[in-house]
Amino acid sequence: MINVSLFKKLQSASGEMPLDVNFTIEKQKLVTLYGKSGAGKTSILKMIAGIFLPDDGFITVGDEEWFNKQKGINLKPQKRNLGYLFQEYSLFPNMTVGENLKFALRKGQDRNIVNDLIEIVDLGDLQFRKPDTLSGGQKQRVALARALVQKPKILLLDEPLSALDQEMRIKLQQYIIQVHREFKLTTILISHDISEIIKMSDCLIEIEHGKIKSKGLPTEVFTKNNINAKFQFTGEVIHMIQQDFIFIITVLIGNELVKVIADDNEAKDLKIGDKVLIASKAFNPVIQKIG
């Protein structure tokens, strides 16, 4: 269990913004921080990591206190058992993939973890190559593996997939889900991609102007009404056409195009580019705008 209570006066584009958040994350859950740029999400991650000092509050991980302003406790970043993956890869250019991973080992740590990660993140054919010969997706897989070398309790992911194309994002989402489960991690992700959040997250915390606006299951937060459905997919509206009293809506789900029939009430607030949730309810497809 992670208990976080943080206060920090931040400077935003519109002036001073007090960040004031309190939340709890259950062990081995994948939780996403969501909100507009400048809301304070990255600052929260940096404070948990120990590279940004809160003005007040506390961070406890299990029975261990990482930060407590009142008690004067502030564990150094290297003493906090976590992995941090940024948007930037930050790989050593003069080292091979394997050497980048080995460099992250603690003194005396079993080196077999490097071989295990190379297999899990599918780096076998790349381990002897240097970063400048790798694609963006390959570099991100190396960075993910490196963040896991020391077997952290917590994995922090700051929009790690935002610079990748859709096909590579989908592949790396699966890698992250796989390592999250296999290593029994507690993972905190920052993402602006609604379909990515719904696919990956156990819980969503929405941040607005330094405060928690809402918290819960992603589908509950993103939709006005919770849809109890066995099958749910998220996608983007790319085409709409009206025929008599119905609308035929074409939705891009991953790399697939799906056509959904909607009535006036369902279609009235939709437009090209909207993110939508498609669900099966009482054997009928339901389409609902999210976000």
Beta strands, then each sheet from edge to edge (+ up, - down):
strand 1: 2-12
strand 2: 15-25
strand 3: 30-34
strand 4: 56-61
strand 5: 64-68
strand 6: 73-74
strand 7: 82-85
strand 8: 154-158
strand 9: 186-190
strand 10: 203-208
strand 11: 211-216
strand 12: 232-243
strand 13: 246-253
strand 14: 256-262
strand 15: 275-281
strand 16: 284-289
sheet 1: 2+ 1- 4+ 5- 6+
sheet 2: 7+ 8+ 9+ 3+ 10+ 11-
sheet 3: 14+ 13- 12+ 15- 16+
end
